[in-house]
Amino acid sequence: MPDATIIPLGPKVVEAMNLLVKNGDIKEEKVLSGLPHPSGANAERIKYFLGQKPRSDLSNKVNPDFLDRARESISGKIEVLLTSA
């Protein structure tokens, strides 16, 4: 599926996708890494990622800088994918 867009959920899947990108098996721009895994344990991260929880209300278990970078990267990739479709 050379035209597939991949949304890896979880650090191990992201790691596997990064290896495939490094090996040239898939294109980096087709991998939308950084979405929080949709489990109950990630509810706070998901709410922040979606803009439903302010940074000031986050617990120390959340890395908002990582989530901000991921959201920015994903948004940019989606924009490119939409314009090239």
Rosetta constraint file for C-alpha pairs under 8 A:
AtomPair CA 2 CA 26 HARMONIC 7.21 0.50
AtomPair CA 3 CA 30 HARMONIC 7.95 0.50
AtomPair CA 4 CA 30 HARMONIC 7.02 0.50
AtomPair CA 5 CA 30 HARMONIC 4.76 0.50
AtomPair CA 5 CA 31 HARMONIC 6.09 0.50
AtomPair CA 5 CA 32 HARMONIC 7.42 0.50
AtomPair CA 6 CA 30 HARMONIC 6.05 0.50
AtomPair CA 6 CA 31 HARMONIC 4.81 0.50
AtomPair CA 6 CA 32 HARMONIC 6.12 0.50
AtomPair CA 7 CA 31 HARMONIC 6.04 0.50
AtomPair CA 7 CA 32 HARMONIC 5.01 0.50
AtomPair CA 7 CA 33 HARMONIC 6.23 0.50
AtomPair CA 7 CA 35 HARMONIC 7.70 0.50
AtomPair CA 8 CA 13 HARMONIC 5.49 0.50
AtomPair CA 8 CA 14 HARMONIC 5.47 0.50
AtomPair CA 8 CA 17 HARMONIC 7.41 0.50
AtomPair CA 8 CA 31 HARMONIC 7.38 0.50
AtomPair CA 8 CA 32 HARMONIC 6.93 0.50
AtomPair CA 8 CA 33 HARMONIC 5.91 0.50
AtomPair CA 8 CA 34 HARMONIC 7.86 0.50
AtomPair CA 8 CA 35 HARMONIC 7.68 0.50
AtomPair CA 9 CA 13 HARMONIC 6.28 0.50
AtomPair CA 9 CA 14 HARMONIC 6.98 0.50
AtomPair CA 9 CA 33 HARMONIC 7.64 0.50
AtomPair CA 9 CA 34 HARMONIC 7.75 0.50
AtomPair CA 9 CA 35 HARMONIC 6.52 0.50
AtomPair CA 9 CA 36 HARMONIC 6.72 0.50
AtomPair CA 9 CA 37 HARMONIC 5.00 0.50
AtomPair CA 9 CA 38 HARMONIC 7.74 0.50
AtomPair CA 10 CA 14 HARMONIC 6.32 0.50
AtomPair CA 10 CA 36 HARMONIC 7.15 0.50
AtomPair CA 10 CA 37 HARMONIC 5.47 0.50
AtomPair CA 11 CA 15 HARMONIC 6.07 0.50
AtomPair CA 12 CA 16 HARMONIC 6.28 0.50
AtomPair CA 13 CA 17 HARMONIC 6.18 0.50
AtomPair CA 14 CA 18 HARMONIC 6.08 0.50
AtomPair CA 14 CA 33 HARMONIC 6.34 0.50
AtomPair CA 15 CA 19 HARMONIC 6.36 0.50
AtomPair CA 16 CA 20 HARMONIC 6.43 0.50
AtomPair CA 17 CA 21 HARMONIC 6.17 0.50
AtomPair CA 17 CA 31 HARMONIC 7.36 0.50
AtomPair CA 18 CA 22 HARMONIC 6.06 0.50
AtomPair CA 18 CA 28 HARMONIC 7.91 0.50
AtomPair CA 19 CA 23 HARMONIC 6.14 0.50
AtomPair CA 20 CA 24 HARMONIC 6.21 0.50
AtomPair CA 20 CA 25 HARMONIC 5.13 0.50
AtomPair CA 20 CA 26 HARMONIC 5.90 0.50
AtomPair CA 21 CA 25 HARMONIC 5.80 0.50
AtomPair CA 21 CA 26 HARMONIC 5.05 0.50
AtomPair CA 21 CA 27 HARMONIC 5.84 0.50
AtomPair CA 21 CA 28 HARMONIC 5.63 0.50
AtomPair CA 26 CA 30 HARMONIC 7.37 0.50
AtomPair CA 27 CA 31 HARMONIC 7.22 0.50
AtomPair CA 29 CA 77 HARMONIC 6.10 0.50
AtomPair CA 30 CA 77 HARMONIC 7.60 0.50
AtomPair CA 32 CA 73 HARMONIC 7.87 0.50
AtomPair CA 32 CA 74 HARMONIC 5.51 0.50
AtomPair CA 32 CA 77 HARMONIC 7.25 0.50
AtomPair CA 33 CA 70 HARMONIC 6.93 0.50
AtomPair CA 33 CA 74 HARMONIC 7.08 0.50
AtomPair CA 34 CA 67 HARMONIC 6.95 0.50
AtomPair CA 34 CA 70 HARMONIC 4.77 0.50
AtomPair CA 34 CA 71 HARMONIC 7.16 0.50
AtomPair CA 34 CA 74 HARMONIC 7.55 0.50
AtomPair CA 35 CA 49 HARMONIC 7.92 0.50
AtomPair CA 35 CA 67 HARMONIC 7.88 0.50
AtomPair CA 35 CA 70 HARMONIC 7.01 0.50
AtomPair CA 35 CA 71 HARMONIC 7.57 0.50
AtomPair CA 36 CA 42 HARMONIC 6.73 0.50
AtomPair CA 36 CA 45 HARMONIC 6.50 0.50
AtomPair CA 36 CA 46 HARMONIC 5.92 0.50
AtomPair CA 36 CA 49 HARMONIC 7.73 0.50
AtomPair CA 37 CA 42 HARMONIC 6.56 0.50
AtomPair CA 38 CA 42 HARMONIC 6.57 0.50
AtomPair CA 38 CA 43 HARMONIC 7.60 0.50
AtomPair CA 38 CA 46 HARMONIC 7.45 0.50
AtomPair CA 39 CA 43 HARMONIC 6.94 0.50
AtomPair CA 42 CA 46 HARMONIC 6.08 0.50
AtomPair CA 43 CA 47 HARMONIC 6.17 0.50
AtomPair CA 44 CA 48 HARMONIC 6.26 0.50
AtomPair CA 44 CA 53 HARMONIC 7.68 0.50
AtomPair CA 44 CA 58 HARMONIC 7.37 0.50
AtomPair CA 44 CA 62 HARMONIC 7.66 0.50
AtomPair CA 45 CA 49 HARMONIC 6.00 0.50
AtomPair CA 45 CA 62 HARMONIC 6.37 0.50
AtomPair CA 45 CA 67 HARMONIC 7.78 0.50
AtomPair CA 46 CA 50 HARMONIC 6.11 0.50
AtomPair CA 47 CA 51 HARMONIC 6.17 0.50
AtomPair CA 47 CA 52 HARMONIC 4.85 0.50
AtomPair CA 47 CA 53 HARMONIC 5.42 0.50
AtomPair CA 48 CA 52 HARMONIC 5.60 0.50
AtomPair CA 48 CA 53 HARMONIC 4.71 0.50
AtomPair CA 48 CA 54 HARMONIC 6.51 0.50
AtomPair CA 48 CA 55 HARMONIC 7.10 0.50
AtomPair CA 48 CA 58 HARMONIC 7.97 0.50
AtomPair CA 48 CA 64 HARMONIC 7.73 0.50
AtomPair CA 48 CA 67 HARMONIC 7.99 0.50
AtomPair CA 49 CA 67 HARMONIC 6.17 0.50
AtomPair CA 49 CA 68 HARMONIC 7.30 0.50
AtomPair CA 49 CA 71 HARMONIC 6.96 0.50
AtomPair CA 53 CA 57 HARMONIC 6.84 0.50
AtomPair CA 53 CA 58 HARMONIC 7.56 0.50
AtomPair CA 54 CA 58 HARMONIC 7.03 0.50
AtomPair CA 55 CA 64 HARMONIC 6.91 0.50
AtomPair CA 58 CA 62 HARMONIC 6.49 0.50
AtomPair CA 63 CA 67 HARMONIC 6.61 0.50
AtomPair CA 64 CA 68 HARMONIC 5.98 0.50
AtomPair CA 65 CA 69 HARMONIC 6.18 0.50
AtomPair CA 66 CA 70 HARMONIC 6.11 0.50
AtomPair CA 67 CA 71 HARMONIC 6.04 0.50
AtomPair CA 68 CA 72 HARMONIC 6.16 0.50
AtomPair CA 69 CA 73 HARMONIC 6.07 0.50
AtomPair CA 70 CA 74 HARMONIC 6.01 0.50
AtomPair CA 71 CA 75 HARMONIC 5.97 0.50
AtomPair CA 72 CA 76 HARMONIC 6.21 0.50
AtomPair CA 73 CA 77 HARMONIC 6.24 0.50
AtomPair CA 74 CA 78 HARMONIC 6.08 0.50
AtomPair CA 75 CA 79 HARMONIC 6.18 0.50
AtomPair CA 76 CA 80 HARMONIC 6.36 0.50
AtomPair CA 77 CA 81 HARMONIC 6.11 0.50
AtomPair CA 78 CA 82 HARMONIC 6.04 0.50
AtomPair CA 79 CA 83 HARMONIC 6.27 0.50
AtomPair CA 80 CA 84 HARMONIC 6.13 0.50
AtomPair CA 81 CA 85 HARMONIC 6.12 0.50
